Every structure is written in structure tokens, then in C-alpha cells.
Amino acid sequence: MRRHALRDDQRERIEDFLPGREGHAGGTAADNRLFTDAVLFRYRAGIPWRDLPERFGDWKIVYQRYSR
């Protein structure tokens, strides 16, 4: 497990609070785990959104989802 990632048990505790899950109104997110890992990485590293590594996808999409 990476330092910035949540363990499976931690992720399960917050899963029902995340937007974009199946069976709820709105679009279904491609990967909630990747989104939470990106947000945690950003805050732990103390970097601006634009400096998110490419492995998390387009920083604009991550920021847009975070701001909602």
C-alpha cells in the first residue's frame, strides 16, 4: 500500500458518502478509489491541483469533482 492511499477498511467506511456511486442520481464515477487517493496525495504532498501526477488522471477533472 502506498503512503497516500487508504486501506480497504478505511475506504469502505467512506464509500457510501462519495458521489458517483452506482445506484444514485447523477453520473457514475469511473474510480472512486483513484479520486480519494488523488485528494489525499495532494494534501499530504502540499501541492497545487495542477501538479497532481498523471497517474491520477486529468487534474481538472479531479478538482472539479472535489469542488462539488
Sequence and secondary structure as in RCSB ss.txt:
>XXXX:A:sequence
MRRHALRDDQRERIEDFLPGREGHAGGTAADNRLFTDAVLFRYRAGIPWRDLPERFGDWKIVYQRYSR
>XXXX:A:secstr
  TTS  HHHHHHHGGGSTT TTSSS   S HHHHHHHHHHHHHHT  GGG  GGG  HHHHHHHHH 
